[in-house]
Amino acid sequence: MVYTIKIKDKSVKARSIINMLKALQEDYDFIEISEEHENQDDDKIMKELEIRYNAFLNSGEGKEWSTLLKNPCSFV
């Protein structure tokens, strides 16, 4: 069985729990701790990439990705 525990708070109590779990992780190989980054940053990045991609396509210099995939030599 796999359990997921998410601690979203950055308070002293939350850090204490995280540190306790990290200490347990050293003794028990079945405990794995990983830090997740918030999705808000990913959403902002994807939105910015979409804006830049559309601006590139609308500039007249850009080509559709599907066209580039059909003819890899057209990347240049």
Secondary structure as UniProt FT lines:
FT   HELIX           12..27
FT   TURN            29..30
FT   HELIX           39..58
FT   HELIX           65..70
FT   HELIX           72..75
//
